[in-house]
Amino acid sequence: MSEISAISNETIRAEIEDFLDDPDEIQTAINLFSNASERMQLIAEAVIMGEDDEVDRITQAALEEGIDALEVMDDGLIAGMSIVGIKFRENFIFVPEVLVCARAMKAGMAHIEPILSSSGLMNKGTVVMGTVKGDLHDIGKNLCIMMLRGAGYTVVDLGVDTAPEEFIEAVKENESRVMGMSALLTTTMPNMGKTIEAFVDAGIRSEVGIMVGGAPVTDDFAESIGADAYGKDAIACVEAANSLSVAKPAKGSK
């Protein structure tokens, strides 16, 4: 088990000490960054600070020096954005700050995606994502989409105020095995259950893994409406998608 002193980057150490409270999340972050190179920690720091020009510069230089694109993405870009996601979830930062950090991550991903696409590593399957009917909030969903794309998924973003039939149509059209729903309002949470019921009525519930998330959503609520997984943040969303992709393999796969 690594100690925080093993992390060379002072900014990242301070971020973990100041903004992470959950012991498991703290240890996960310590393990991740203590095993990352100084260069990757610099990329993560630049993402956390929202410095898109710096992310662009360091990422390009790292790739030109032969550092593996997956290492840059996982240990630099995604690692940094995971801290941003936790800070947003815990209300330490708000939408404008998240958007700045997201722009920084995108600056790095612009170099990464062509490499991973040409190697076939950006083809883990398709995930349909949307905010449920009646809800116009999307920043949390958009964070999840960014992390899913970074993890190699093709994501169909249905946006906000998404009706059950829109989810069903998108899943069918894209032959998606995984779908995610978001809600930020307690008044729109019941629409998650109604959407799942619509999948049952359409006769395709068993064909798709459904994950749910959002500030008021809990694991118990997810279970009560018959969802397959609950993600409390963007990192958990990717973990849920990975699990559901295995449980619900694409048509034609063995």
MILOGU-419617 format. One line per 3 residues: number of its first residue (from 1); their letters; for each residue x, y, z of N, C-alpha, C, O, CB. Coordinates in pm, whole numbers. Glycine has a CB too. Layout:
<sites>
NUM> A> X/Y/Z/X/Y/Z/X/Y/Z/X/Y/Z/X/Y/Z; ...
</sites>
This chain:
<sites>
1> MSE> 85/-119/0/0/0/0/89/124/0/171/143/90/-96/0/123; 71/209/-101/155/327/-117/116/437/-19/2/444/26/147/379/-260; 212/522/12/188/638/97/185/763/9/242/764/-100/297/650/207
4> ISA> 119/866/56/106/987/-25/242/1052/-51/259/1124/-149/14/1087/45; 338/1026/36/473/1082/17/540/1025/-107/640/1080/-154/559/1054/140; 486/914/-160/544/854/-280/509/932/-406/568/909/-512/499/711/-294
7> ISN> 412/1024/-395/372/1107/-509/465/1228/-516/473/1306/-421/223/1151/-497; 534/1243/-627/634/1349/-637/573/1486/-661/633/1587/-623/730/1318/-748; 456/1492/-723/396/1619/-761/324/1683/-640/230/1626/-585/297/1598/-877
10> ETI> 371/1800/-601/316/1866/-483/171/1906/-500/92/1896/-405/398/1989/-450; 134/1950/-619/-4/1992/-644/-100/1875/-628/-205/1890/-567/-17/2053/-783; -63/1760/-683/-150/1643/-674/-160/1596/-529/-268/1557/-484/-98/1530/-764
13> RAE> -49/1598/-457/-56/1561/-315/-154/1652/-241/-234/1606/-161/84/1569/-249; -146/1782/-269/-234/1879/-203/-380/1855/-242/-469/1866/-158/-193/2022/-238; -405/1822/-369/-542/1795/-413/-601/1678/-337/-716/1684/-292/-545/1767/-565
16> IED> -524/1572/-321/-572/1454/-250/-598/1486/-103/-700/1445/-47/-471/1338/-262; -506/1558/-42/-519/1590/101/-634/1687/128/-701/1678/231/-389/1648/153; -656/1780/35/-754/1886/59/-897/1851/18/-993/1901/76/-712/2010/-13
19> FLD> -911/1765/-83/-1044/1747/-142/-1100/1605/-136/-1219/1587/-162/-1038/1790/-283; -1020/1506/-104/-1070/1369/-97/-1091/1330/49/-1001/1345/131/-973/1271/-167; -1210/1279/80/-1244/1239/216/-1261/1089/233/-1228/1034/338/-1369/1308/260
22> DPD> -1312/1024/130/-1338/881/139/-1207/804/142/-1125/819/51/-1426/834/20; -1183/721/245/-1055/648/258/-1022/562/136/-906/556/94/-1058/560/381; -1121/497/79/-1096/414/-38/-1055/498/-158/-964/461/-232/-1221/331/-72
25> EIQ> -1122/611/-177/-1086/699/-289/-948/759/-268/-872/776/-363/-1191/811/-305; -917/791/-145/-783/845/-115/-676/744/-149/-577/777/-214/-773/886/33; -695/620/-105/-594/518/-130/-583/485/-279/-474/461/-330/-625/392/-51
28> TAI> -697/483/-348/-695/458/-492/-616/566/-564/-535/536/-652/-839/451/-548; -639/692/-526/-567/802/-589/-418/795/-557/-334/818/-645/-624/936/-542; -385/764/-433/-244/752/-395/-175/642/-475/-65/661/-527/-230/725/-244
31> NLF> -241/528/-484/-182/416/-560/-163/453/-706/-60/421/-767/-271/291/-549; -263/521/-763/-256/557/-904/-141/653/-931/-58/627/-1018/-387/621/-948; -136/761/-856/-36/864/-885/104/825/-840/203/870/-900/-76/993/-819
34> SNA> 115/743/-736/249/701/-693/313/608/-795/435/596/-801/242/633/-557; 228/541/-876/281/452/-981/295/522/-1115/347/463/-1210/190/332/-996; 251/647/-1123/260/723/-1248/393/797/-1253/445/840/-1150/142/822/-1262
37> SER> 447/813/-1372/573/886/-1389/553/1034/-1360/440/1082/-1354/628/867/-1532; 662/1105/-1341/653/1249/-1315/586/1321/-1431/511/1416/-1411/792/1307/-1291; 613/1274/-1554/552/1335/-1671/400/1318/-1668/326/1411/-1698/610/1274/-1800
40> MQL> 355/1198/-1632/211/1175/-1626/147/1258/-1515/34/1305/-1529/182/1026/-1606; 218/1275/-1406/165/1358/-1298/153/1503/-1341/62/1574/-1298/254/1347/-1174; 246/1548/-1425/239/1685/-1476/117/1703/-1566/50/1806/-1561/367/1720/-1553
43> IAE> 89/1601/-1648/-31/1608/-1734/-156/1613/-1647/-245/1694/-1671/-37/1487/-1831; -161/1526/-1547/-278/1523/-1457/-293/1657/-1386/-404/1708/-1373/-264/1409/-1353; -183/1714/-1340/-188/1844/-1273/-245/1950/-1366/-328/2031/-1325/-48/1885/-1225
46> AVI> -200/1950/-1492/-248/2050/-1587/-397/2034/-1615/-467/2133/-1635/-168/2040/-1718; -445/1909/-1618/-589/1886/-1635/-665/1942/-1515/-765/2012/-1532/-618/1735/-1652; -619/1911/-1395/-685/1957/-1274/-688/2110/-1267/-786/2169/-1220/-613/1901/-1151
49> MGE> -581/2173/-1313/-573/2319/-1311/-642/2383/-1431/-654/2505/-1437/-428/2362/-1308; -689/2301/-1527/-757/2354/-1644/-667/2425/-1742/-711/2517/-1811/-863/2446/-1601; -541/2383/-1750/-443/2448/-1838/-435/2372/-1970/-350/2284/-1988/-303/2455/-1769
52> DDE> -524/2406/-2063/-533/2330/-2187/-407/2341/-2273/-368/2242/-2334/-652/2375/-2266; -344/2457/-2279/-221/2472/-2357/-110/2384/-2302/-32/2326/-2378/-176/2618/-2360; -103/2375/-2170/0/2293/-2106/-27/2145/-2130/66/2068/-2156/8/2323/-1956
55> VDR> -153/2104/-2120/-188/1965/-2148/-152/1930/-2291/-93/1824/-2318/-339/1940/-2123; -186/2017/-2382/-154/1996/-2524/-4/1979/-2543/40/1886/-2612/-205/2114/-2609; 74/2066/-2484/220/2064/-2501/282/1937/-2443/360/1870/-2510/282/2187/-2437
58> ITQ> 248/1906/-2319/312/1792/-2252/269/1661/-2317/350/1570/-2333/277/1791/-2103; 141/1652/-2353/93/1529/-2416/163/1504/-2549/210/1393/-2575/-59/1536/-2438; 171/1607/-2632/237/1591/-2761/383/1552/-2744/433/1464/-2814/226/1721/-2842
61> AAL> 451/1617/-2650/592/1586/-2627/610/1442/-2578/703/1373/-2620/651/1684/-2526; 522/1398/-2489/532/1262/-2436/514/1158/-2548/588/1060/-2554/427/1239/-2326; 418/1180/-2634/394/1087/-2744/510/1087/-2842/548/981/-2893/264/1121/-2816
64> EEG> 565/1204/-2870/679/1213/-2962/802/1142/-2906/888/1096/-2982/712/1359/-2990; 810/1133/-2774/922/1064/-2710/899/914/-2699/983/841/-2647/948/1122/-2573; 784/869/-2748/757/726/-2751/682/670/-2632/670/549/-2618/883/655/-2763
67> IDA> 630/756/-2546/549/708/-2434/416/656/-2489/354/720/-2574/526/820/-2328; 374/541/-2440/255/476/-2491/131/564/-2471/112/625/-2367/236/341/-2422; 45/567/-2576/-74/652/-2572/-168/613/-2459/-231/699/-2398/-148/646/-2705
70> LEV> -179/483/-2430/-265/438/-2321/-214/487/-2186/-293/523/-2099/-275/286/-2321; -83/489/-2169/-25/539/-2044/-57/687/-2027/-94/731/-1918/127/516/-2041; -41/763/-2135/-70/906/-2128/-217/929/-2094/-251/1016/-2013/-34/975/-2262
73> MDD> -305/851/-2157/-447/868/-2133/-486/827/-1991/-552/902/-1920/-528/788/-2234; -445/706/-1951/-489/653/-1822/-422/721/-1704/-489/763/-1609/-461/504/-1816; -288/734/-1708/-213/785/-1594/-205/936/-1590/-172/995/-1487/-75/727/-1594
76> GLI> -235/1000/-1704/-229/1145/-1710/-366/1208/-1719/-413/1270/-1624/-146/1188/-1825; -430/1194/-1836/-555/1264/-1863/-671/1216/-1776/-737/1295/-1709/-592/1248/-2009; -695/1084/-1779/-809/1031/-1702/-784/1041/-1552/-876/1070/-1475/-836/885/-1741
79> AGM> -661/1019/-1511/-629/1030/-1368/-657/1171/-1318/-714/1190/-1211/-482/993/-1342; -616/1271/-1395/-642/1409/-1356/-790/1440/-1353/-839/1506/-1261/-572/1504/-1450; -862/1391/-1454/-1006/1420/-1461/-1083/1348/-1351/-1190/1393/-1311/-1062/1379/-1597
82> SIV> -1029/1237/-1302/-1097/1167/-1193/-1099/1253/-1067/-1197/1250/-992/-1028/1033/-1164; -993/1328/-1042/-990/1420/-928/-1091/1532/-949/-1162/1572/-856/-847/1479/-908; -1097/1583/-1072/-1195/1688/-1105/-1337/1638/-1079/-1419/1710/-1023/-1180/1732/-1252
85> GIK> -1364/1513/-1120/-1498/1457/-1101/-1537/1447/-954/-1651/1475/-918/-1504/1321/-1163; -1443/1407/-871/-1471/1397/-728/-1495/1536/-669/-1588/1554/-590/-1354/1327/-654; -1414/1634/-707/-1432/1769/-656/-1567/1828/-698/-1630/1900/-621/-1320/1859/-705
88> FRE> -1610/1796/-820/-1740/1843/-865/-1853/1774/-789/-1949/1838/-747/-1757/1819/-1016; -1839/1644/-770/-1942/1567/-697/-1959/1619/-556/-2071/1621/-503/-1906/1419/-695; -1850/1659/-493/-1854/1704/-354/-1873/1855/-342/-1862/1911/-232/-1727/1663/-283
91> NFI> -1902/1922/-454/-1931/2066/-455/-1813/2154/-417/-1832/2264/-365/-2045/2094/-364; -1692/2108/-441/-1575/2193/-422/-1554/2284/-544/-1500/2394/-532/-1449/2108/-396; -1597/2236/-660/-1593/2317/-781/-1730/2306/-849/-1810/2219/-817/-1477/2271/-878
94> FVP> -1754/2397/-944/-1885/2401/-1007/-1871/2397/-1160/-1761/2382/-1213/-1961/2527/-964; -1983/2410/-1228/-1986/2385/-1372/-1879/2462/-1450/-1811/2401/-1532/-2121/2421/-1426; -1860/2593/-1428/-1758/2664/-1508/-1618/2605/-1494/-1545/2592/-1592/-1755/2810/-1469
97> EVL> -1581/2569/-1371/-1449/2509/-1349/-1437/2373/-1416/-1333/2339/-1473/-1420/2497/-1200; -1544/2295/-1409/-1542/2162/-1473/-1525/2176/-1623/-1450/2100/-1684/-1670/2084/-1440; -1594/2271/-1683/-1584/2290/-1827/-1443/2328/-1869/-1396/2286/-1975/-1683/2396/-1873
100> VCA> -1377/2407/-1788/-1238/2444/-1817/-1148/2321/-1812/-1063/2301/-1899/-1187/2552/-1717; -1168/2239/-1711/-1088/2116/-1698/-1119/2019/-1812/-1030/1951/-1863/-1115/2048/-1561; -1246/2012/-1851/-1286/1925/-1961/-1219/1968/-2091/-1177/1885/-2171/-1438/1925/-1978
103> RAM> -1209/2098/-2110/-1142/2150/-2230/-994/2111/-2228/-936/2079/-2332/-1157/2304/-2239; -935/2113/-2110/-795/2074/-2099/-775/1926/-2133/-682/1890/-2205/-743/2102/-1958; -864/1842/-2081/-854/1700/-2113/-872/1676/-2263/-801/1594/-2322/-957/1620/-2034
106> KAG> -967/1747/-2324/-991/1731/-2468/-867/1769/-2548/-841/1711/-2653/-1110/1816/-2512; -791/1867/-2501/-670/1907/-2571/-571/1791/-2579/-502/1773/-2679/-605/2028/-2502; -566/1714/-2471/-479/1596/-2473/-536/1482/-2554/-463/1415/-2627/-453/1549/-2332
109> MAH> -666/1461/-2542/-730/1351/-2615/-724/1372/-2765/-730/1275/-2841/-876/1336/-2571; -712/1495/-2810/-700/1522/-2953/-576/1454/-3011/-575/1418/-3129/-694/1673/-2979; -473/1436/-2930/-352/1365/-2974/-367/1214/-2956/-310/1136/-3032/-230/1415/-2897
112> IEP> -442/1174/-2855/-453/1033/-2818/-549/956/-2909/-517/846/-2954/-498/1020/-2674; -664/1013/-2937/-770/940/-3006/-729/886/-3143/-761/772/-3174/-889/1029/-3023; -659/963/-3226/-618/907/-3357/-528/784/-3342/-537/690/-3422/-546/1012/-3439
115> ILS> -443/785/-3241/-352/672/-3220/-429/548/-3177/-408/439/-3229/-246/708/-3115; -519/567/-3081/-596/453/-3031/-697/404/-3135/-723/284/-3143/-668/492/-2902; -753/495/-3213/-848/454/-3317/-780/369/-3422/-836/268/-3466/-912/577/-3382
118> SSG> -661/408/-3464/-590/333/-3567/-545/196/-3517/-526/104/-3597/-471/411/-3615; -529/184/-3385/-486/56/-3328/-603/-35/-3293/-584/-151/-3256/-402/81/-3204; -725/19/-3303/-844/-60/-3271/-879/-60/-3124/-973/-129/-3083/-824/-199/-3316
121> LMN> -806/16/-3043/-830/16/-2898/-948/105/-2858/-993/100/-2744/-705/61/-2826; -997/187/-2952/-1111/274/-2921/-1240/211/-2972/-1325/280/-3027/-1091/414/-2983; -1254/83/-2954/-1371/13/-3007/-1422/-90/-2908/-1433/-208/-2941/-1337/-54/-3139
124> KGT> -1452/-47/-2787/-1499/-138/-2683/-1650/-160/-2688/-1704/-239/-2611/-1460/-85/-2547; -1718/-90/-2780/-1862/-103/-2789/-1930/33/-2781/-1865/135/-2764/-1914/-193/-2680; -2060/32/-2792/-2138/156/-2793/-2223/167/-2667/-2291/72/-2626/-2228/162/-2918
127> VVM> -2218/284/-2606/-2299/314/-2489/-2394/429/-2522/-2350/533/-2572/-2210/350/-2366; -2521/411/-2496/-2620/517/-2513/-2635/591/-2380/-2653/528/-2276/-2757/460/-2561; -2627/724/-2384/-2636/803/-2261/-2737/917/-2279/-2749/975/-2387/-2497/861/-2224
130> GTV> -2811/947/-2171/-2905/1058/-2176/-2954/1097/-2038/-2955/1015/-1946/-3022/1023/-2264; -2994/1222/-2024/-3062/1269/-1904/-3212/1244/-1922/-3266/1269/-2030/-3032/1422/-1876; -3278/1196/-1818/-3416/1149/-1832/-3516/1262/-1859/-3485/1380/-1845/-3457/1077/-1707
133> KGD> -3635/1221/-1899/-3743/1313/-1932/-3769/1411/-1818/-3779/1372/-1702/-3870/1236/-1965; -3781/1540/-1854/-3812/1642/-1756/-3691/1705/-1689/-3706/1802/-1615/-3899/1585/-1652; -3572/1652/-1716/-3451/1701/-1650/-3358/1763/-1755/-3328/1700/-1856/-3379/1587/-1572
136> LHD> -3313/1885/-1730/-3230/1957/-1827/-3084/1968/-1784/-3008/2044/-1844/-3286/2095/-1850; -3045/1894/-1683/-2907/1900/-1633/-2819/1797/-1705/-2860/1683/-1727/-2903/1875/-1480; -2699/1839/-1743/-2617/1745/-1821/-2468/1745/-1789/-2394/1667/-1849/-2633/1776/-1963
139> IGK> -2421/1827/-1696/-2277/1835/-1675/-2221/1702/-1622/-2115/1658/-1664/-2244/1948/-1578; -2294/1638/-1528/-2248/1510/-1478/-2248/1404/-1587/-2154/1326/-1598/-2334/1464/-1362; -2354/1403/-1666/-2362/1309/-1779/-2247/1333/-1876/-2185/1238/-1924/-2497/1323/-1853
142> NLC> -2219/1459/-1904/-2113/1491/-1999/-1975/1448/-1947/-1890/1407/-2025/-2112/1641/-2029; -1955/1458/-1817/-1830/1408/-1758/-1819/1258/-1779/-1713/1207/-1815/-1823/1442/-1607; -1929/1188/-1756/-1929/1043/-1777/-1900/1009/-1922/-1824/916/-1950/-2063/983/-1734
145> IMM> -1960/1084/-2014/-1938/1058/-2156/-1792/1079/-2192/-1734/1000/-2268/-2027/1150/-2242; -1731/1183/-2140/-1591/1208/-2168/-1503/1093/-2120/-1412/1050/-2190/-1547/1339/-2103; -1532/1045/-2000/-1453/935/-1944/-1479/805/-2020/-1387/726/-2041/-1485/916/-1794
148> LRG> -1603/782/-2062/-1634/662/-2140/-1560/663/-2273/-1503/562/-2313/-1786/651/-2164; -1561/777/-2339/-1489/787/-2466/-1339/769/-2446/-1271/706/-2527/-1516/921/-2533; -1290/826/-2337/-1149/806/-2307/-1115/661/-2279/-1002/618/-2305/-1110/891/-2189
151> AGY> -1211/586/-2227/-1190/444/-2197/-1209/355/-2319/-1192/233/-2310/-1284/400/-2086; -1244/415/-2435/-1252/336/-2557/-1391/307/-2608/-1406/228/-2702/-1183/211/-2536; -1493/366/-2549/-1630/342/-2594/-1675/446/-2696/-1635/563/-2689/-1725/341/-2475
154> TVV> -1758/403/-2788/-1835/495/-2872/-1959/532/-2792/-2030/444/-2743/-1871/432/-3012; -1985/661/-2780/-2099/706/-2699/-2199/780/-2785/-2164/873/-2859/-2050/795/-2583; -2324/739/-2775/-2435/810/-2839/-2499/898/-2732/-2561/847/-2639/-2540/711/-2904
157> DLG> -2485/1028/-2746/-2536/1122/-2646/-2673/1173/-2688/-2686/1244/-2788/-2438/1241/-2626; -2776/1135/-2613/-2912/1177/-2643/-2946/1312/-2582/-3057/1363/-2602/-3009/1073/-2594; -2853/1370/-2508/-2876/1501/-2450/-2964/1496/-2326/-2956/1402/-2247/-2938/1591/-2552
160> VDT> -3048/1598/-2310/-3133/1610/-2191/-3279/1587/-2228/-3315/1580/-2345/-3114/1748/-2125; -3364/1576/-2123/-3508/1564/-2143/-3540/1448/-2239/-3618/1464/-2334/-3566/1696/-2198; -3480/1332/-2212/-3489/1218/-2303/-3605/1126/-2265/-3611/1074/-2154/-3357/1139/-2303
163> APE> -3696/1107/-2358/-3814/1023/-2334/-3776/875/-2343/-3678/841/-2410/-3926/1056/-2435; -3850/787/-2276/-3821/644/-2281/-3809/590/-2423/-3720/510/-2452/-3927/567/-2208; -3898/634/-2511/-3894/582/-2648/-3768/625/-2723/-3723/556/-2814/-4016/628/-2724
166> EFI> -3711/740/-2684/-3586/784/-2746/-3470/693/-2703/-3385/658/-2785/-3555/931/-2708; -3468/653/-2576/-3367/558/-2530/-3381/426/-2606/-3283/370/-2653/-3380/534/-2377; -3504/378/-2617/-3528/249/-2682/-3484/254/-2829/-3418/162/-2877/-3676/211/-2672
169> EAV> -3521/361/-2898/-3486/374/-3039/-3335/378/-3058/-3281/315/-3149/-3548/500/-3098; -3265/452/-2970/-3119/464/-2982/-3049/330/-2955/-2954/294/-3024/-3066/571/-2886; -3097/258/-2855/-3039/128/-2823/-3056/31/-2940/-2963/-40/-2976/-3103/70/-2696
172> KEN> -3176/30/-2998/-3202/-59/-3111/-3118/-19/-3232/-3055/-103/-3296/-3350/-57/-3147; -3118/109/-3263/-3049/158/-3383/-2899/133/-3377/-2837/102/-3478/-3075/307/-3401; -2842/147/-3258/-2696/133/-3243/-2655/-4/-3192/-2536/-31/-3173/-2644/239/-3150
175> ESR> -2753/-91/-3169/-2728/-225/-3115/-2639/-217/-2991/-2544/-294/-2973/-2662/-314/-3223; -2673/-121/-2906/-2595/-99/-2785/-2630/-202/-2679/-2746/-238/-2661/-2618/42/-2731; -2528/-249/-2609/-2547/-343/-2499/-2552/-272/-2364/-2588/-332/-2263/-2435/-447/-2499
178> VMG> -2517/-143/-2364/-2511/-68/-2238/-2578/68/-2257/-2558/134/-2359/-2364/-51/-2190; -2657/109/-2157/-2724/238/-2160/-2714/304/-2024/-2722/238/-1921/-2871/222/-2203; -2696/436/-2024/-2687/509/-1899/-2789/621/-1891/-2811/691/-1990/-2549/564/-1880
181> MSA> -2851/637/-1774/-2946/746/-1751/-2899/831/-1634/-2846/780/-1535/-3087/690/-1725; -2918/963/-1649/-2880/1058/-1544/-3000/1139/-1501/-3089/1168/-1582/-2768/1150/-1592; -3003/1177/-1373/-3106/1268/-1321/-3044/1350/-1208/-2972/1296/-1124/-3232/1190/-1271
184> LLT> -3073/1478/-1207/-3024/1564/-1099/-3136/1607/-1006/-3109/1656/-896/-2954/1686/-1157; -3260/1591/-1048/-3375/1633/-968/-3446/1512/-910/-3465/1411/-978/-3472/1718/-1053; -3486/1523/-783/-3563/1413/-722/-3696/1394/-792/-3752/1285/-792/-3585/1439/-572
187> TTM> -3747/1501/-853/-3876/1492/-921/-3868/1416/-1053/-3969/1368/-1104/-3932/1630/-946; -3747/1406/-1109/-3733/1334/-1237/-3678/1193/-1219/-3674/1115/-1314/-3642/1412/-1330; -3635/1160/-1098/-3582/1025/-1074/-3682/914/-1109/-3641/812/-1164/-3542/1011/-928
190> PNM> -3813/931/-1080/-3908/825/-1118/-3909/793/-1267/-3948/683/-1306/-4046/864/-1075; -3868/888/-1350/-3865/864/-1494/-3759/762/-1533/-3766/704/-1642/-3841/994/-1568; -3662/739/-1445/-3567/631/-1469/-3640/496/-1463/-3621/410/-1548/-3452/635/-1366
193> GKT> -3723/481/-1360/-3800/357/-1347/-3897/340/-1462/-3916/229/-1511/-3875/356/-1215; -3961/451/-1505/-4055/443/-1617/-3983/403/-1745/-4039/330/-1828/-4126/578/-1636; -3860/449/-1762/-3783/412/-1882/-3750/264/-1881/-3760/197/-1983/-3654/495/-1892
196> IEA> -3711/213/-1764/-3682/70/-1755/-3808/-12/-1782/-3802/-115/-1849/-3625/35/-1616; -3922/34/-1730/-4049/-34/-1757/-4080/-35/-1906/-4136/-131/-1959/-4164/33/-1679; -4043/74/-1975/-4067/82/-2119/-3983/-22/-2193/-4028/-78/-2293/-4035/223/-2171
199> FVD> -3862/-46/-2145/-3778/-150/-2206/-3838/-288/-2185/-3832/-374/-2273/-3636/-144/-2147; -3897/-308/-2068/-3964/-435/-2040/-4082/-453/-2135/-4099/-559/-2196/-4013/-441/-1893; -4162/-347/-2148/-4279/-353/-2237/-4239/-376/-2382/-4312/-439/-2458/-4361/-224/-2225
202> AGI> -4122/-323/-2421/-4075/-338/-2559/-4013/-475/-2584/-3983/-510/-2698/-3974/-229/-2591; -3994/-553/-2476/-3941/-687/-2490/-3792/-696/-2510/-3741/-798/-2557/-4007/-753/-2601; -3719/-588/-2476/-3573/-589/-2498/-3495/-562/-2369/-3375/-534/-2374/-3536/-485/-2605
205> RSE> -3562/-569/-2254/-3493/-537/-2129/-3373/-626/-2106/-3270/-580/-2057/-3588/-549/-2011; -3384/-754/-2140/-3275/-848/-2113/-3155/-827/-2206/-3048/-884/-2183/-3325/-990/-2127; -3173/-746/-2310/-3067/-729/-2409/-2972/-614/-2377/-2869/-600/-2443/-3128/-707/-2543
208> VGI> -3004/-533/-2278/-2922/-415/-2250/-2898/-400/-2101/-2990/-417/-2020/-2987/-289/-2308; -2775/-367/-2065/-2743/-336/-1927/-2768/-189/-1902/-2718/-104/-1976/-2597/-374/-1893; -2845/-158/-1798/-2883/-19/-1772/-2816/29/-1643/-2831/-32/-1537/-3036/-5/-1762
211> MVG> -2743/140/-1656/-2679/200/-1539/-2738/339/-1517/-2777/407/-1612/-2525/208/-1557; -2745/380/-1390/-2806/508/-1356/-2712/584/-1262/-2629/526/-1192/-2946/488/-1290; -2729/718/-1263/-2647/801/-1175/-2703/942/-1168/-2800/975/-1235/-2502/804/-1223
214> GAP> -2640/1025/-1087/-2684/1162/-1064/-2682/1191/-916/-2687/1100/-834/-2825/1185/-1123; -2675/1318/-881/-2657/1358/-742/-2756/1295/-644/-2713/1248/-539/-2666/1506/-732; -2888/1293/-674/-2981/1237/-575/-2997/1086/-583/-3062/1026/-498/-3114/1301/-591
217> VTD> -2940/1024/-685/-2957/880/-707/-2868/802/-611/-2754/841/-585/-2924/842/-854; -2919/692/-560/-2844/606/-469/-2844/463/-521/-2918/428/-612/-2903/612/-327; -2759/382/-460/-2752/241/-495/-2886/173/-465/-2933/90/-544/-2637/171/-419
220> DFA> -2946/208/-352/-3074/147/-315/-3184/184/-414/-3267/101/-450/-3115/191/-174; -3183/310/-459/-3283/352/-557/-3264/277/-689/-3361/232/-750/-3276/504/-581; -3138/264/-731/-3109/192/-855/-3162/49/-849/-3221/-1/-944/-2958/192/-883
223> ESI> -3141/-14/-735/-3189/-151/-718/-3342/-156/-720/-3401/-249/-774/-3135/-212/-587; -3405/-55/-659/-3551/-57/-648/-3621/-43/-782/-3733/-91/-799/-3596/54/-556; -3558/23/-878/-3620/42/-1010/-3576/-64/-1109/-3621/-66/-1223/-3587/180/-1064
226> GAD> -3487/-154/-1066/-3445/-262/-1154/-3328/-229/-1244/-3307/-297/-1344/-3557/-303/-1237; -3250/-125/-1210/-3130/-94/-1288/-3024/-201/-1262/-3026/-268/-1159/-3075/47/-1252; -2932/-214/-1355/-2826/-315/-1341/-2704/-262/-1268/-2625/-340/-1214/-2785/-365/-1477
229> AYG> -2687/-131/-1265/-2569/-74/-1200/-2595/71/-1163/-2677/139/-1224/-2445/-85/-1292; -2522/116/-1060/-2528/255/-1015/-2386/309/-1011/-2294/242/-964/-2596/267/-874; -2368/432/-1062/-2237/495/-1056/-2246/629/-986/-2323/716/-1027/-2179/512/-1195
232> KDA> -2168/647/-881/-2175/772/-806/-2097/885/-872/-2116/1001/-838/-2124/751/-665; -2008/851/-966/-1931/952/-1037/-1885/896/-1171/-1921/784/-1208/-1810/1000/-953; -1805/975/-1245/-1765/935/-1380/-1677/811/-1381/-1686/729/-1472/-1693/1050/-1448
235> IAC> -1591/797/-1281/-1505/680/-1274/-1589/554/-1252/-1567/452/-1317/-1401/695/-1160; -1686/563/-1162/-1774/449/-1137/-1859/418/-1260/-1895/302/-1283/-1865/478/-1016; -1891/519/-1339/-1967/498/-1462/-1889/410/-1559/-1945/318/-1618/-2001/633/-1527
238> VEA> -1762/438/-1574/-1678/357/-1663/-1666/214/-1610/-1673/118/-1687/-1538/420/-1678; -1648/202/-1480/-1638/68/-1421/-1768/-10/-1444/-1765/-130/-1473/-1608/77/-1269; -1882/58/-1431/-2011/-8/-1454/-2025/-50/-1599/-2071/-160/-1629/-2127/85/-1414
241> ANS> -1984/38/-1690/-1992/6/-1833/-1905/-114/-1866/-1945/-201/-1944/-1951/126/-1918; -1786/-119/-1808/-1698/-233/-1831/-1763/-362/-1785/-1758/-464/-1854/-1564/-212/-1760; -1824/-358/-1668/-1889/-476/-1612/-2009/-519/-1696/-2027/-637/-1723/-1932/-450/-1469
244> LSV> -2090/-423/-1736/-2209/-454/-1813/-2175/-500/-1954/-2248/-581/-2012/-2299/-333/-1818; -2066/-450/-2009/-2024/-493/-2142/-1989/-640/-2145/-2013/-710/-2243/-1905/-410/-2190; -1933/-686/-2036/-1900/-829/-2025/-2027/-910/-2005/-2042/-1018/-2062/-1802/-854/-1909
247> AKP> -2118/-857/-1924/-2242/-928/-1894/-2338/-930/-2012/-2416/-1023/-2029/-2310/-866/-1775; -2331/-824/-2096/-2420/-811/-2211/-2337/-798/-2338/-2332/-689/-2396/-2515/-689/-2195; -2271/-905/-2384/-2187/-896/-2504/-2267/-859/-2626/-2386/-886/-2634/-2116/-1026/-2528
250> AKG> -2199/-795/-2721/-2264/-750/-2843/-2318/-868/-2922/-2267/-980/-2913/-2168/-669/-2928; -2421/-840/-3001/-2479/-946/-3084/-2373/-1001/-3179/-2295/-926/-3238/-2600/-893/-3164; -2372/-1133/-3191/-2277/-1196/-3279/-2147/-1233/-3213/-2067/-1307/-3271/-2249/-1108/-3392
253> SK> -2123/-1181/-3090/-2000/-1215/-3017/-2022/-1341/-2938/-2135/-1381/-2911/-1957/-1100/-2925; -1913/-1405/-2899/-1920/-1530/-2823/-1853/-1515/-2689/-1849/-1610/-2611/-1856/-1645/-2902
</sites>
